[in-house]
Amino acid sequence: HHAEAGISLVPETPWDALIPFAQKVDLFHVLAVSPGLSGQVFDSHMTDKIKNLRSAFPKSIIEVDGGIRSGIAHDCVHAGANLLVAGSALFGDDISFPQAFLQLKNDI
């Protein structure tokens, strides 16, 4: 059915805790903020987690969710992320959606 399986990890979970599940999933969903409110600040330690996941699982999809903004998006992709989830950076009150989208796109 073209479905993919994924597993999420919160900021406190070490990346290597996922090793036992790596062969069973297609996607690693890295939460770069504590689950909850939108608009939280990206935890800079997550870039190392992304790098380690990419190195250990080069063919897996790595999705990063939380605190994605211009500058952070670049760092995540450079570290090995394939997908980024952005909420408040796109739908905030500072700039229009088209401007925010273009800003993120150019950052990557």
Protein Blocks (a to p, Z undefined) as FASTA:
>chain_A
ZZacdddddfklcfklmmmmmmmpcbdcddfbdchdehiacdfklmmmmmmmmmmmmmbc
cddeehiaehjlmmmmmnopabdcdfklmmmmkbcfklmmmmmmmmZZ
